């Protein structure tokens, strides 16, 4: 989900005040720049830079407004809930898969706070998510691991897909559930939440 300056989501009062302050400071900066006698190329550069900074600041603020993140998923995390929005054939709207997750540390203990993430919709990923959601509703805690495919793995997968020679084992081991994200293509593997590896208790 990408926000533009024309997007008008529901803002909290704090975020709205910060945005208005930023717009006000930018407006004052533009007035000062336009009234000073500096090279017009430099003026144009400052104006464009201010606009770009505003757009990125706006999108960053939206991350605090409860919108699902599209950034890279943690390497390992617990899944608290899921939601699948299928593509709409009539409106041509793209589908999406939403995960409510909490990152796991090296001892399989949840850390931080739960966050919402948005993944691109694919039918194979929907099938996996349906099983995950069913297990969650039955009380079986779910987790997932994310691995970034290197160039050799991605090329091999694409080649086998084109040749239609993928076996069921290939699909599982080479990442049938693939999705694009920041920085590359990733494989996601789901399963039950592993037991926490807590340190041994001190005898004292």
N, C-alpha and C positions, 0 to 999 in steps of 0.2 A: 504494500500500500504506500503510494507516494503522494505526499501532500504538495499542493501548489499554493501560491499566495492567495488564490481565489477560494481555497477550501475554507469553509466556515464551520468547524466542529464546535461542540459544546466546550467552552473553556471555563476553567476554574477562575475565581477572581484573582488569585495570585499570579497565574500565568498571564492573564489578560493585562494586569498592571505592568508586568515585566515587558510584555510586547509593546504596550503603549509607550513606556519609557524609552525603549529602544528606537521606536519610530520617531519619537520627539527628538532624541539626540541625533539621529541620522538626518532629520530635517534641518536642525540647526547647523550641522556640519555642511550640508549641501549649500545652505545660504552663504555661509562663510567662504566656501570654496568658490562659488559663482561670483562673489564680490571682490575676490582677491585677484591681483594681476600676476597670474602664473600661466605657464604654458597650457594651451587648451587641450593638448594630448594628456597631460598630467591630470587636468580637471576631469576629462572623460574617464580616465582610469580610476580615479577616486570615486566617481559616481557609480561606475559599474561595480567596483569592489564593494561599495556600501550596499548595493542592491543584492549582490550575491551573499554577503554576510547576513543580510536580513532574512533571505530565503532559508539558509542553513540554520539560523537561529530559530526561525519559526518551526521548521521541521523538528529541530531538537526539542523545543518546548512541547511538541505534541507527544513526545515520548513520555512526558510526565502526566499526560491527560488520560491515561488508561488505554491508549491504542495498542494493539498487539505489535510486538517488535518483529522486524524482518531481518534483524542482524543474525550473525552466525550463532547456532545453538551451542550450548555447552557440550563438552565431550561426553559427559555422562550425567544423566538426570533422572529423577523420579517424575512420573506422569500422574498428575492429580485428576485431570479431566480432559476430554477432547470434544471437538465439534467439527463436523464436516459440512461445508457449504458447496454443493455441487454446481457445476457450470450451468448457466441458464441459456438454453438454445434460442429462446425468443429475444431476450435482451442482449445476447452475446456477452453477458457478464462472465468473467473468469471465476472459476471456483477457487476455494481455498480450504486449507486444513488448519485448524487452530488447536494449539496445545497449551495447557496450563501446567507448567513444569517447575521443578525445583532442583537446582544443581546438586550433584553428589560429590563429596570429597573422596579422598583416597581410601577412606574406611567405609565407604558406602553410606555415610551419614548425610542427610540433607543439610545444606548450608545456605545462608542468605535468606531471601524471601521468594515465594512463588512469583513467576512472571508468565505473561501470555505471549506466545509466539505464533507467527503466521507462516505457513509453508505453502508452496504452490500445489495446486490440486493435480493428482494423477490417480487413475483407477487402482493401480497396484498399492499405492500408499493408502488409499481409502480402505482397501481390503484389510490391510494390517491394522489401521486405526480402529476399524470396526471390531476386530478381535480384542484389541487393547481395551476399548471402552466396555465391551461385554465383560471382560475379566475384572475391570475396576468396579462395575456395578455388582459383581458377585463377591466383592471384597478381597480380590486378589491384587495385591500391590504391584504396579507395573513400573518398569524403567526402560531406558533406551541408551544406546551408545551411538555416537556419530563419528564417522571416519571420513576424512577427505581423500578422494581418489587421486592418486598420482597420474601423470600423463600416460604411463604404460598401461595401468589398469583401465583407465578410461578409453584409450584407443582399442584395447583388446575387447572390452565390453561392447563398444560401438560396432566393431568388426563382426563379432559373433551375433549381435542383434541383427545386423544387415543380412548376414548369411543364414539367420534363423536356426542356429545350431546350439542355442543355449539349452542345456539340460536343467532339470529342476535344481540340481546341486549347484550348477553355475549361477542360476538366478539368486540362490541364497548366499553363496560365498562371494560373488562378485558384485553384489549390490543391486538386486532387482528393484528395491525401493530407493530410487535415486531422486535427488532434488537439487536444483540450482540455488545457491545462496551467495553471500558475499565471499568473493575470493575463490570460487571454484564449484565443483560438483561433489556432493556428499552422499555417502551410504549410511542409512540409519537402520539399526537392528533393535528389535523390541524383545522384551522378555520380562520374567518376574523380577521384582526388586530383590537383589541379593542381600543376604544377611549382613548386618553391620559388623565390621571387624574391630571390635572395641579392644583397647589395651587390657592386659591382664591386671587384675586387682592387686594392689600392694598388700603384702602380708602384714604390714603395720597399720 
